[in-house]
Amino acid sequence: MSTRRTLICSIAVALLAAGRASRGQAPGKVYRIGWLSSGSWAGTQPLEVFNQGMLELGWVEGRHYTVDNRYTGGYSERVLALAADLVKSKCDLLVGSGSPHTAALKNATATIPILFYYVGDPVGSGFVASLARPGGNVTGRGGLSPGVHAKQLELLKEVVPKASRIANLFNPTLPLHAAIAAEVEPAARGLGVTLRPIELRSPDDIDVAFATLAREPVDALLIFGQGFLYPHGARVARLTVEQRLPAINPSVELAREGVLMSYASNLLDDVRRMPYFADRVLKGTKPAELPVEQPSKFYLTINQKTAKAIGLTMPQGWRRYRSASIRWRGRGFVSALMVLGG
């Protein structure tokens, strides 16, 4: 498409949005959305995806709403203060990225509507009464299907069939990680694998954790997801390659940085649904009336460049997956497979 046609289409979308915006919104009011995350959202793809989705529903950033992003930088001790600060700033809507941020927001207010995404267990974490009937002032998108983390371990074992000792990086302060461990431990026993848990509480622990791995060699590495790992993905990936560790984690971003594999739902899929919730809440629907959505698609990503760097040959059966568009089914999960650096 030519530049001129692209410009015309963009103007048309903006005009359509402006027309839609006149319906169902308070005249002249600019809504304030407080967004709590691990890293800054300014200029990122997720924020662009959110703003585009809002535009398609008739909301223009700056004219109808603003996003006030506060982020912890991966240091969990900051989260309560940041959540309280957003509440004091009189936001009309709050958004929590992941479980720790959602928990902090819920702790800070029982009246301002809260949306969450990329949350592992909304019910078990106490955010909602049930997925169908959230209750209270919180709803959103989250909830990993049972078996996802066990599947990560199974995939890792398939890649390294002789693995008998696998380390797992976890944060003991996160209730979700305790739930993940409860799922993974019996799966490890069934696969004949011994797990070596290593604590990873903040970015300051990354070098310490990998120093432990260097002293206590393992065959592979299972990384439990944490928000601060995204901005530190390149560092984590570099260390896994240096130690020649086949590793799997939930984040495709880390796989792009150089971690061998990722398997989970996709953060962008969750963010794409946030405008749906935001539109309804800002127009007066209560969060209690909006059922929690669950991800339905899971992605397996393999970094072939890393596989070559650590001297690993991927399983013969996986070689047919050459395209990001190929879909496959395994143990009840319908997934898309992406091969990086093939």
C-alpha positions in Angstrom: 0.0 0.0 0.0 1.3 3.5 -0.9 2.2 6.0 1.7 -0.7 8.2 0.5 -3.2 5.4 0.8 -1.9 4.5 4.2 -2.3 8.1 5.3 -5.9 8.3 4.0 -6.8 5.0 5.8 -5.4 6.3 9.0 -7.4 9.5 8.8 -10.5 7.6 8.0 -10.0 5.4 11.1 -9.5 8.5 13.2 -12.6 10.2 11.9 -14.6 7.0 12.4 -13.3 6.7 16.0 -14.2 10.3 16.7 -17.7 9.7 15.5 -18.0 6.6 17.7 -16.5 8.5 20.6 -19.4 10.9 20.8 -21.7 8.1 21.8 -21.6 6.7 25.4 -18.9 8.9 26.8 -19.1 11.9 29.1 -18.7 15.1 26.9 -15.3 16.7 27.5 -14.2 14.1 30.1 -10.7 12.6 29.7 -10.6 9.3 31.6 -7.4 8.4 33.4 -6.2 4.8 33.2 -3.6 3.8 35.8 -1.4 1.0 34.5 0.8 -0.9 36.9 3.6 -3.1 35.4 7.1 -4.4 35.9 8.7 -2.3 33.1 7.8 0.9 31.4 5.1 0.7 28.7 6.0 3.9 27.0 6.6 3.3 23.3 6.1 -0.5 23.6 4.2 -2.8 21.3 1.7 -3.8 24.1 0.7 -0.1 24.6 0.4 0.4 20.9 -1.8 -2.7 20.7 -4.0 -1.3 23.5 -4.3 2.1 22.0 -5.2 0.7 18.6 -7.9 -1.5 20.1 -9.3 1.5 22.0 -9.2 3.5 18.7 -11.3 0.9 17.0 -13.9 1.2 19.7 -14.0 5.0 19.4 -11.5 6.1 22.0 -8.7 8.4 21.1 -5.7 8.6 23.4 -5.1 12.1 24.7 -8.6 13.2 23.7 -10.8 10.6 25.6 -8.3 8.9 27.9 -4.7 9.0 29.1 -2.6 6.1 30.4 -0.6 6.8 33.6 2.0 4.0 33.8 3.8 3.2 37.0 6.4 0.4 37.0 8.5 -1.4 39.6 11.5 -2.1 37.5 11.3 -5.7 38.8 11.6 -4.8 42.4 8.6 -6.2 44.2 9.1 -4.0 47.3 7.9 -1.0 45.2 4.6 -2.4 44.1 2.4 -1.5 47.1 3.5 2.1 47.2 3.0 2.5 43.4 -0.5 1.0 43.6 -1.4 3.3 46.5 -0.1 6.3 44.5 -2.2 5.4 41.5 -5.3 5.2 43.7 -4.5 8.6 45.2 -4.2 10.1 41.7 -8.0 9.4 41.3 -7.8 7.1 38.2 -11.1 6.1 36.6 -9.7 2.6 35.8 -6.8 0.6 37.0 -5.0 -2.2 35.0 -2.7 -4.7 36.6 -0.1 -6.6 34.5 0.3 -10.0 36.1 -0.6 -11.3 39.6 1.7 -9.2 41.9 0.5 -5.9 40.4 -3.1 -6.9 40.4 -2.9 -8.0 44.0 -1.4 -4.7 45.0 -4.1 -2.8 43.2 -6.9 -4.9 44.8 -5.3 -4.3 48.2 -5.3 -0.5 47.5 -8.9 0.0 46.5 -12.3 -1.8 46.6 -14.1 0.9 44.6 -12.1 1.8 41.5 -12.6 -0.8 38.7 -9.5 -3.0 38.2 -8.7 -5.0 35.1 -6.0 -7.7 35.0 -4.2 -9.7 32.3 -1.5 -12.4 32.1 -2.6 -13.7 35.5 -2.1 -17.4 36.2 -4.9 -18.2 38.7 -7.4 -15.3 39.2 -9.6 -17.4 41.5 -6.8 -19.0 43.6 -5.1 -15.6 43.9 -8.3 -14.2 45.4 -8.9 -11.6 42.6 -12.4 -12.9 41.7 -14.9 -15.2 43.3 -15.2 -17.2 40.1 -14.4 -16.8 36.4 -18.1 -16.6 35.4 -19.1 -14.3 38.3 -16.1 -12.2 39.3 -17.9 -10.2 42.0 -16.3 -7.1 43.5 -14.4 -4.5 41.4 -12.0 -6.8 39.5 -12.1 -8.7 36.2 -10.0 -9.3 33.1 -8.2 -12.0 31.3 -6.2 -14.8 32.7 -6.0 -18.3 34.1 -3.7 -20.8 32.6 -5.2 -24.2 31.7 -4.1 -27.0 34.1 -1.1 -28.8 32.8 0.6 -25.9 31.0 3.7 -25.9 33.3 3.9 -29.7 33.3 3.8 -29.4 29.5 6.8 -27.1 29.7 8.7 -29.7 31.6 7.7 -32.4 29.2 8.9 -30.4 26.2 12.2 -29.8 27.9 12.6 -33.5 28.6 11.8 -34.2 25.0 14.5 -31.9 23.9 17.0 -33.3 26.4 15.9 -37.0 26.7 18.8 -37.9 29.0 18.1 -35.1 31.5 17.8 -36.4 35.0 18.4 -33.2 37.0 16.6 -30.0 36.0 16.8 -26.7 37.8 13.8 -24.4 38.2 14.1 -20.7 38.9 11.2 -19.5 41.2 10.2 -16.7 43.5 9.1 -18.0 46.9 7.2 -14.7 47.5 4.7 -15.4 44.7 1.7 -17.6 45.5 1.4 -18.5 41.8 4.9 -20.1 41.9 3.8 -22.3 44.7 0.9 -23.4 42.6 3.2 -24.0 39.6 5.5 -26.1 41.8 2.6 -28.2 42.9 1.9 -29.0 39.3 5.4 -29.5 38.1 6.8 -31.7 40.9 4.6 -34.7 40.3 5.2 -34.3 36.5 8.9 -34.4 37.2 8.6 -37.6 39.2 6.6 -39.1 36.3 9.4 -38.2 33.9 12.1 -39.6 36.1 13.5 -36.1 36.7 14.9 -34.5 39.9 14.2 -30.8 40.3 16.7 -28.4 41.8 14.8 -25.3 42.9 16.8 -22.0 42.9 15.3 -18.8 44.2 15.0 -15.8 41.9 13.3 -12.9 43.7 14.5 -9.8 41.8 16.9 -8.7 39.0 19.6 -8.6 41.7 19.4 -12.4 42.0 20.0 -13.2 38.4 23.8 -13.4 38.6 23.6 -15.2 41.9 21.2 -17.8 40.6 23.4 -18.6 37.5 26.5 -18.7 39.8 24.7 -21.5 41.7 23.9 -23.3 38.4 27.6 -23.1 37.5 28.6 -24.7 40.8 25.8 -27.3 40.7 25.6 -28.5 37.0 22.2 -29.5 35.8 21.0 -30.9 32.5 18.4 -28.2 31.7 16.5 -25.2 33.2 12.8 -24.5 33.8 12.2 -20.8 34.4 9.0 -19.8 36.1 7.6 -16.5 34.7 8.1 -13.2 36.4 7.5 -9.7 35.1 11.0 -8.4 35.7 12.5 -11.1 33.4 11.2 -9.3 30.4 13.4 -6.2 30.6 16.3 -8.5 31.7 15.7 -11.1 29.0 18.9 -10.6 27.1 20.9 -11.0 30.2 19.1 -14.2 31.2 19.5 -15.6 27.7 23.2 -14.8 27.5 23.8 -16.7 30.8 21.8 -19.8 29.6 23.9 -19.8 26.4 27.2 -19.3 28.2 26.4 -22.3 30.5 25.0 -24.3 27.5 21.7 -24.8 29.3 18.6 -25.8 27.4 16.0 -23.7 29.0 12.2 -23.1 28.7 10.1 -20.3 30.1 6.6 -18.9 29.4 7.7 -15.7 27.6 8.2 -15.6 23.8 10.1 -12.4 24.4 12.8 -14.3 26.3 13.0 -16.9 23.4 13.5 -14.0 21.0 16.4 -12.8 23.3 18.0 -16.2 23.1 16.5 -18.6 25.7 16.0 -21.9 23.9 12.2 -22.3 24.2 9.0 -20.7 25.4 5.6 -22.3 25.9 2.5 -20.4 27.2 -0.2 -18.1 26.1 0.9 -14.8 24.6 0.9 -11.5 26.5 -0.2 -9.5 23.4 -3.3 -11.7 23.0 -4.3 -10.7 26.5 -3.5 -7.0 25.9 -5.7 -7.1 22.7 -8.7 -7.9 24.9 -8.1 -5.1 27.4 -9.9 -2.5 25.2 -13.0 -4.7 25.3 -13.1 -4.5 29.1 -12.0 -0.9 29.3 -14.7 0.2 26.9 -17.4 -1.4 28.8 -16.2 -0.4 32.3 -15.7 3.3 31.3 -19.2 3.3 29.9 -20.6 2.1 33.2 -20.6 -1.7 33.3 -19.4 -3.1 36.6 -16.5 -5.5 36.6 -18.6 -7.9 38.5 -20.8 -8.2 35.4 -17.9 -9.1 33.1 -16.8 -12.7 33.2 -13.1 -13.4 33.2 -11.8 -14.6 29.8 -9.2 -17.4 29.6 -6.6 -17.8 26.9 -7.4 -20.4 24.3 -4.2 -20.4 22.3 -0.7 -21.5 23.4 2.5 -20.9 21.6 5.7 -23.0 21.4 8.7 -21.0 20.3 12.1 -22.6 19.5 15.2 -20.5 19.0 17.3 -22.6 16.5 20.2 -20.2 16.7 20.5 -20.9 20.5 20.1 -24.6 19.8 23.1 -24.5 17.5 25.1 -22.3 20.0 24.7 -24.8 22.8 25.3 -27.8 20.6 21.8 -29.2 20.8 20.0 -31.1 18.0 16.3 -30.7 18.2 14.2 -33.9 18.2 13.7 -35.4 14.7 10.0 -35.1 14.9 10.2 -31.3 15.3 12.1 -30.6 12.1 8.9 -30.4 10.1 7.9 -27.3 11.9 9.5 -24.7 9.7 6.8 -22.0 9.6 5.3 -19.8 12.3 1.9 -20.5 10.8 1.9 -24.2 11.4 -0.5 -25.4 14.1 -0.3 -28.5 16.1 -2.2 -30.3 18.8 -0.6 -31.9 21.9 -2.3 -33.1 25.0 -5.3 -30.9 24.6 -3.5 -27.7 23.8 -4.0 -26.2 20.3 -0.8 -24.2 19.7 1.1 -22.2 17.1 4.8 -23.1 16.7 7.4 -20.5 15.8 11.0 -21.2 14.8 13.4 -18.4 15.3 16.8 -18.2 13.5 16.1 -21.4 11.7 
